Amino acid sequence: MKFNPCISGLCTEDGTHCKGCGRSHKEIAETKALVMNIVNFAKKQGYENTDEFAKFINKNIAKKLQELSESQ
């Protein structure tokens, strides 16, 4: 499955899937919760360099996903 981000102004809340991005409303809600958990963690830590923190998280997620795909 390919990830499709929400498209501003085209997202819908009726039915089980968004008509703009095609993702399920459950997936969208879970993604928002994940992002908010990371945001709240950074805020709790008092990070001033949030761009560096976001880059670090992005790099590590990509690395872990690559490692998982190579081990399968």
Z-matrix of the N, CA and C atoms (Angstrom, degrees):
N
C 1 1.438
C 2 1.520 1 108.65
N 3 1.284 2 117.04 1 138.50
C 4 1.459 3 122.41 2 178.99
C 5 1.530 4 109.23 3 -98.99
N 6 1.333 5 116.56 4 136.91
C 7 1.462 6 121.44 5 177.08
C 8 1.518 7 109.62 6 -74.12
N 9 1.313 8 115.91 7 133.34
C 10 1.461 9 122.32 8 174.11
C 11 1.523 10 108.31 9 -123.81
N 12 1.325 11 117.81 10 116.97
C 13 1.459 12 119.68 11 179.31
C 14 1.527 13 111.38 12 -70.99
N 15 1.311 14 115.43 13 157.72
C 16 1.458 15 120.32 14 176.40
C 17 1.528 16 109.50 15 -63.64
N 18 1.305 17 114.59 16 144.51
C 19 1.459 18 121.06 17 178.28
C 20 1.519 19 107.10 18 -107.00
N 21 1.296 20 116.67 19 115.45
C 22 1.462 21 122.05 20 -176.82
C 23 1.520 22 111.37 21 -51.74
N 24 1.314 23 115.24 22 129.14
C 25 1.458 24 121.23 23 177.52
C 26 1.512 25 114.30 24 87.96
N 27 1.336 26 118.11 25 -15.59
C 28 1.465 27 121.06 26 -179.57
C 29 1.522 28 112.90 27 -106.28
N 30 1.310 29 117.79 28 -6.37
C 31 1.453 30 121.08 29 -177.67
C 32 1.526 31 110.89 30 -72.09
N 33 1.321 32 114.77 31 143.74
C 34 1.458 33 121.52 32 179.29
C 35 1.516 34 108.99 33 -126.17
N 36 1.314 35 116.59 34 156.97
C 37 1.457 36 121.02 35 179.60
C 38 1.522 37 112.62 36 -114.79
N 39 1.332 38 118.53 37 -2.73
C 40 1.459 39 120.54 38 179.91
C 41 1.526 40 110.19 39 -85.31
N 42 1.321 41 116.40 40 157.35
C 43 1.459 42 120.84 41 -178.93
C 44 1.516 43 111.61 42 72.97
N 45 1.324 44 115.51 43 -162.09
C 46 1.470 45 120.32 44 -178.33
C 47 1.518 46 112.59 45 -98.13
N 48 1.351 47 116.41 46 -19.50
C 49 1.464 48 121.21 47 -177.77
C 50 1.521 49 111.11 48 -129.58
N 51 1.317 50 115.40 49 148.67
C 52 1.460 51 121.73 50 176.36
C 53 1.525 52 108.75 51 -70.86
N 54 1.302 53 116.99 52 133.53
C 55 1.460 54 120.37 53 178.56
C 56 1.529 55 111.77 54 -76.87
N 57 1.327 56 118.01 55 -16.49
C 58 1.463 57 121.49 56 179.36
C 59 1.513 58 113.15 57 -81.30
N 60 1.335 59 116.81 58 -50.36
C 61 1.474 60 120.28 59 -176.07
C 62 1.523 61 112.68 60 -106.68
N 63 1.323 62 118.03 61 -17.83
C 64 1.456 63 121.74 62 178.70
C 65 1.513 64 115.17 63 85.70
N 66 1.336 65 116.67 64 -4.78
C 67 1.468 66 119.12 65 -180.00
C 68 1.526 67 110.20 66 -79.25
N 69 1.326 68 115.95 67 155.51
C 70 1.461 69 119.42 68 176.81
C 71 1.527 70 108.95 69 -70.32
N 72 1.307 71 115.08 70 153.55
C 73 1.465 72 118.91 71 178.63
C 74 1.529 73 110.62 72 -66.19
N 75 1.329 74 116.69 73 -29.23
C 76 1.465 75 120.41 74 176.17
C 77 1.527 76 110.19 75 -65.51
N 78 1.342 77 117.10 76 -44.90
C 79 1.469 78 120.65 77 178.78
C 80 1.523 79 110.73 78 -61.52
N 81 1.323 80 116.77 79 -43.06
C 82 1.471 81 121.28 80 179.75
C 83 1.526 82 109.92 81 -61.20
N 84 1.333 83 116.56 82 -44.78
C 85 1.470 84 120.47 83 179.89
C 86 1.520 85 111.50 84 -64.02
N 87 1.335 86 117.10 85 -41.70
C 88 1.465 87 120.48 86 179.62
C 89 1.525 88 111.30 87 -66.70
N 90 1.325 89 117.29 88 -37.40
C 91 1.462 90 121.27 89 177.86
C 92 1.525 91 110.27 90 -65.09
N 93 1.326 92 116.32 91 -44.00
C 94 1.466 93 120.19 92 177.77
C 95 1.524 94 110.63 93 -60.77
N 96 1.340 95 117.25 94 -40.22
C 97 1.467 96 121.02 95 179.52
C 98 1.530 97 110.97 96 -64.97
N 99 1.344 98 117.01 97 -41.36
C 100 1.467 99 120.44 98 177.17
C 101 1.523 100 111.44 99 -60.16
N 102 1.323 101 115.60 100 -46.16
C 103 1.470 102 120.63 101 179.80
C 104 1.524 103 109.98 102 -61.67
N 105 1.326 104 116.61 103 -45.17
C 106 1.465 105 119.09 104 -179.44
C 107 1.528 106 111.80 105 -64.41
N 108 1.334 107 117.80 106 -34.15
C 109 1.472 108 120.34 107 176.00
C 110 1.519 109 110.65 108 -62.57
N 111 1.316 110 117.22 109 -42.16
C 112 1.470 111 121.17 110 178.73
C 113 1.526 112 110.11 111 -67.34
N 114 1.329 113 116.93 112 -43.44
C 115 1.468 114 121.16 113 178.25
C 116 1.525 115 110.35 114 -60.26
N 117 1.327 116 116.69 115 -47.12
C 118 1.463 117 120.25 116 -179.41
C 119 1.520 118 112.04 117 -64.10
N 120 1.339 119 116.98 118 -35.62
C 121 1.464 120 120.27 119 176.78
C 122 1.524 121 110.64 120 -63.44
N 123 1.336 122 116.07 121 -47.65
C 124 1.472 123 120.30 122 179.96
C 125 1.525 124 110.60 123 -61.25
N 126 1.318 125 116.07 124 -40.25
C 127 1.475 126 120.34 125 179.32
C 128 1.532 127 110.42 126 -65.86
N 129 1.332 128 116.36 127 -44.07
C 130 1.468 129 121.18 128 179.38
C 131 1.522 130 111.47 129 -60.58
N 132 1.339 131 116.43 130 -37.27
C 133 1.460 132 120.70 131 179.45
C 134 1.524 133 112.02 132 -75.75
N 135 1.329 134 116.08 133 -17.92
C 136 1.464 135 120.13 134 -179.68
C 137 1.518 136 113.36 135 75.88
N 138 1.331 137 116.48 136 27.30
C 139 1.461 138 119.70 137 -179.81
C 140 1.530 139 111.27 138 -61.29
N 141 1.313 140 115.86 139 130.23
C 142 1.461 141 121.49 140 175.46
C 143 1.526 142 110.76 141 -91.97
N 144 1.322 143 116.40 142 -25.76
C 145 1.469 144 121.78 143 -177.96
C 146 1.528 145 109.94 144 -101.57
N 147 1.321 146 115.91 145 64.19
C 148 1.464 147 120.98 146 -175.55
C 149 1.528 148 112.89 147 -63.42
N 150 1.329 149 118.00 148 -29.30
C 151 1.462 150 119.78 149 176.87
C 152 1.528 151 110.65 150 -63.12
N 153 1.327 152 116.93 151 -42.01
C 154 1.471 153 120.77 152 178.51
C 155 1.526 154 110.47 153 -65.99
N 156 1.321 155 116.72 154 -40.25
C 157 1.461 156 120.71 155 178.52
C 158 1.530 157 109.86 156 -62.39
N 159 1.317 158 117.65 157 -45.15
C 160 1.469 159 121.68 158 179.72
C 161 1.532 160 110.86 159 -62.70
N 162 1.321 161 117.44 160 -40.81
C 163 1.469 162 121.15 161 177.66
C 164 1.523 163 110.53 162 -63.82
N 165 1.333 164 116.63 163 -40.70
C 166 1.458 165 121.92 164 178.43
C 167 1.525 166 110.79 165 -61.74
N 168 1.316 167 116.66 166 -47.10
C 169 1.466 168 121.72 167 178.90
C 170 1.526 169 109.98 168 -60.87
N 171 1.336 170 116.78 169 -47.72
C 172 1.467 171 121.64 170 179.91
C 173 1.531 172 111.18 171 -57.67
N 174 1.316 173 115.98 172 -47.92
C 175 1.474 174 121.19 173 -178.47
C 176 1.524 175 110.81 174 -61.52
N 177 1.316 176 116.80 175 -43.39
C 178 1.457 177 120.30 176 -177.53
C 179 1.520 178 112.67 177 -70.98
N 180 1.320 179 117.67 178 -36.06
C 181 1.463 180 120.34 179 175.95
C 182 1.524 181 109.40 180 -63.67
N 183 1.323 182 116.63 181 -47.51
C 184 1.471 183 120.55 182 179.97
C 185 1.523 184 110.84 183 -60.15
N 186 1.324 185 117.10 184 -41.96
C 187 1.467 186 121.42 185 179.96
C 188 1.521 187 111.12 186 -63.81
N 189 1.315 188 117.25 187 -46.26
C 190 1.468 189 121.08 188 -179.38
C 191 1.527 190 111.02 189 -64.30
N 192 1.330 191 117.66 190 -41.15
C 193 1.461 192 120.69 191 178.19
C 194 1.523 193 111.11 192 -64.15
N 195 1.331 194 117.21 193 -39.48
C 196 1.461 195 121.57 194 177.65
C 197 1.526 196 110.52 195 -63.70
N 198 1.318 197 116.47 196 -44.53
C 199 1.460 198 120.93 197 178.30
C 200 1.521 199 111.26 198 -60.54
N 201 1.329 200 116.84 199 -42.20
C 202 1.467 201 120.89 200 179.02
C 203 1.526 202 111.25 201 -63.54
N 204 1.324 203 116.49 202 -42.74
C 205 1.470 204 119.20 203 -178.25
C 206 1.527 205 111.23 204 -68.54
N 207 1.318 206 117.38 205 -31.96
C 208 1.469 207 120.72 206 178.13
C 209 1.521 208 112.23 207 -72.87
N 210 1.324 209 117.28 208 -28.10
C 211 1.458 210 120.23 209 -177.48
C 212 1.528 211 112.46 210 -85.18
N 213 1.304 212 117.23 211 -5.79
C 214 1.468 213 119.64 212 -178.91
C 215 1.490 214 112.10 213 -96.63
